[in-house]
Amino acid sequence: MYGKKLLKAALASTICMSTFISMVPVTDIAKAEASSYRITYQLPPNPEKYLFLNVEMVDILNPQTPAQILNYVQGDYLLDREGDTYHKLFIDNNLKFQSSKKGFLWNIFTFIGVFPLHFPTNFNLDDLNKRIADPSISWEERRELQQKRAEIHMNARLQPLVDAGYVKWEEIDDGIATKEFVATVLYRMFSQVRPYHGGIDLKDSEDTAVRWAVEVGLQGFVVDKEGFLYPQSPLSKDPGPAKFLEEEAYDRLFPFLMLIMPGKKTQTGWEYYQIKLKPGMVPVRIPDVIQMNGEPVNPYSDAVRYTPAYQQARKKVDAYFISRFAQMLDQARKDARKPRAWDWSRDLIHHPKFAKEIAAYRKNKSSKNLNAVYQAVRAHYNLSLRQDSAANIKSVLDNVK
C-alpha cells in the first residue's frame, strides 16, 4: 500500500516532465545539461542515518501467518459506511479514515495479523450479507444493514485490541488519532521489548508514551526547535502543529514498525522480520544524497537523469548503499533501542559514562581523543543525522558547560 503511493507519485512526476521534454532528443538533453548542471553526491560514513525502506522494497523471509484471510477490507468498510459518497469523495474519506482513531486501530489490527476477528456471539455474517444482497429490500433498509455490517466489522477488529490491552473502549471514538493516542497504543504494544530510557524533555507533554515515541524515532513525531511536539495534533512529517491531515504521515509509521521495530507478533512476544532487499531497490532516498547545483536532485527529471554526471553518481550511490544494506538495517534497529542525546550538558558533559574520554580530550584535544568521545557517544545514543558527526561533538565539548 505504502510503496504503490510513492511509485504513483514518481510516475506522475516523470509523466509531467516528459510532456515538456519529449520534444528534445535524449542525447541532446545530456549534452545541453551537462555543462549547466553540477552534480554532487555523498557516501556517508553513517549510511544507516539515510536508510529509507517501504515493505515493497524487500522480501520478507519469515512472513506472518495471518489468523485468517480477511475478505472484508478497508474499501468495503468505507463503502458500507459512506454509501455512494465514498466513490465521489474517495480521497477525502480515505484520508479521514487513515488519520482517525478507528482507522488507525483498523490498520493496527491488520498489521498484527494474528488476532482472529471477534464477532458477536450467535451472529451469522452470511445471513447479513444475503439480506443486503436481496434485490427486494428497499434502499433505506439496505443502507441501514450496510452501516450495521460496517460497525460489526469494525468492532470485530477493535475488540481483540481491547482484549490485548492495547486500547480501552472509553478511548475509542470517531476523533482524530492524535500523536498522544498513537503513542499510547504503540507504547502498550512495544514497551516490554523497547522500554523508555528517559531524558526526552518535551515542553508540552510529560506523558511517558509520547516521550517514548520521540525517543524511539516513530514517524510523525517531529519536535520543533523549542522542544514542542503538539501531542494533540495529528501525525505530521514537519515540526509544529499540523495544518492539515497527512495520510503519508500515518502510512510511513507502519514500515518503521514492521522493518525497524520487532514488528512480528508471535505467541511468545515480538520478533524481528527477516528481510532481504529486492533486486534493483536502493535503500535510500536519492535526493538525500545527490544534489544538483547544491539542491536535492529530482531523480525523475529526464533533463537530469540522462546526464553522464548523474548516471555516474547514481552508479556509485547505488553500489554503496546496496552493499551496506544488511549493516544499515542492523544498525538502525540497534539505534532504535538506544536513548536520545537531548540535553548535551546533562547527557554528555556531566554524564559519568563519558568522563574518562572527555578528560583525555581536554588534556590534549587531539583528533584521536575527539574520535574516542564521538564513538562512545555514538555507541550509547541514537543520534540524529544533525548530531551524528565528530564536528558536532567537538562543538559540544568546546562550547557546552
Secondary structure, 3 states (H helix, E strand, C coil): CHHHHHHHHHHHHHHHHHHHHCCCCHHHHHHHHHCCCCEEECCCCCHHHHECCCHHHEEECCCCCCCCCCCCCHHHHHHHHHCCHHHHCHHHHHHHHHCEHHHHHHHHHHHHCCCCCCCCCCCCHHHHHHHHHCCCCCHHHHHHHHHHHHHHHHHHHHHHHHHCCCCCHHHCCCCECEHHHHHHHHHHHHCCCCCCCCCCCCCCCCCHHHHHHHHHCCCCCCCCCCCCCCCCCECCCCCCCCCCCCHHHHHCHHHHHHHCCCCEEECCEEECCCEEECCCCCCECHHHHEEECCEECCCCCHHHHCCHHHHHHHHHHHHHHHHCHHHHHHHHHHHCCCCCCCCHHHHHHCCHHHHHHHHHHHHHCCHHHHHHHHHHHHHHCCCCCCCCCHHHHHHHHHHCC
